Amino acid sequence: MSRLIVTIDGPVGSGKSTVARRVAELLGYAYLDSGAMYRAVAWKALRENTPFDCEEKLAALAGATRIDLVSTDGSYRVLVDGTDVTQQIRTAAVAQAASKVAVVAGVRTVLVSEQRRAAERGGVVMEGRDIGTVVFPDAGLKIFLDAAVEVRAERRRLEYAQKGERLEFSEVLEEVRQRDRRDRERAVSPLVRARDAVLVDNTAMGAEETARLIVLLAREREAAKAEAQQV
Ligand code: C5P
């Protein structure tokens, strides 16, 4: 079977992480969370008090940071310069900071080249905002995952609550709207649906159902690719 690069892009709370992870598991592919890389840079910038309005310093920081995404026994760890920051990068503060470092072209250049390197041999499900448009414009299957903003905010609120961070729905809705705006309106690699991406709106669908739909599409594309390689 021909192994693909599957890209899953979409706004915050669209279910990308849960769905992408499950799709990778069902296909026997590697899973790569590009958002975790932006969060990792943001976490380090916050720690080192790097000014968020200094693009040069942020780009230099990204270049000097080692980010490892380690997948073992179904758990997924994020290491920054060898330190495990898996939990620390999931706070609301780091999420906001990540969408600020993500507007910096120099930061994106560093992270995009690492993302390309990680998927060199295919058999990868990568999630993010610009994976199907910028990182892998020729990916074998591109998905744009979306859902109503209120549903996305509620999913996010529940995630925070599970981690002990209790936020009002209205507060999370505002955070989601702000990040949507920043991601969609930025000059470099804005969040847009690639023309050849399949739009999957999961407002009324669970993660498992969404993942299985994507797996069906991936299997079809794998078969078509294998057939084309034989001709
Ligand atoms: O997906 P996640 O919420 O973890 O991403 C954190 C932030 O990183 C996003 O709000 C977005 O600004 C940025 N990001 C990006 N490009 C990607 C992945 C994430 O700009 N490919």
Residues whose N, C-alpha, C, O or C-beta is under 5 A from the ligand:
A	BS01	C5P	S34 G35 A36 Y38 A95 A98 S99 A102 E127 G128 R129 D130 R179 D183
